[in-house]
Amino acid sequence: MGQQQLLLLVLSTVIVGLATVAGIQAFSENQAQATQDALIQRATSVATDIVAAHNKPSQMGGIDVTSVSTNSKVANAIGLSTASGFSADGAGDGATCDIKTSSNNSGSYSSGFSQQVVVNCSSGDGATVEVGVDPSADDQIETVIVSTAS
């Protein structure tokens, strides 16, 4: 082989290697963003269900979020079997969510919500999202991204 052919071979190998590394890095960044998006979607979905249960008459299974005293009553009203550790579908293995009412919240979350109910979703890689629900406010649902995956 001539020197020119060897140079082109080495150059193409380097370019393919760099493209592979860039592709792997882009995949990792997109995976972290997808996890965070799934957490936001799940927490917002649960918060929307809570607002709907609050707006439903008690004769039809609705609850008054401003006076409910246990997390499990909120979870049962929206069709969940438990208020803690339920799955955050689409956010990867080990991603879970919790529901906390204001009487059980007492500053346990970092965002300092003053809402009646807080939905906290976190993934196994460190991403955490909190959604606060305050049915008496004009803007009933507030989302805070507490931390993102690394």
C-alpha positions, 0 to 999 in steps of 0.5 A: 500500500502507498503512503497516501492509502495508509494515511487515508485509512488511519484518518478514516479510523480516527473519524469513525472513532470520534463519531462513535464517542460522540454518539455514545455521549449524546445517547447518555445525555438524551437518556438522562433527559428522557428519565427526567421527562418521564418523572415530570409526566408521571408526577403531573399525571398523579397531581392531575388525578388528585385535582380531579378527585378533589373536584369530584363530589364525595358521593362519587368517591371524591375527596376534600384535599384540604382536609384529608389527613392521610396519604393513603386516602389520597392514593385510594381516591385516585386508584392507587393501592399505596401512597409511597413507592408506586412505580414511575413508569418510563423513568427506568428501573427503581423509579418511584413516586410518593404522595404526601399530604400537608399534614404529613409533609412538614418540610420533608421535601427540599422545594418547601412546598406550601401546597396541600399535597406533594407528589415526589418522583425520583429515579435510581440515577438521582433525578427528582421531581416534585409537583405540588397540588393546591386546589384552592389556588388559581394555578392548582399544580406547580412543578419543581425539578429538584435535581437532575440525573448526572 
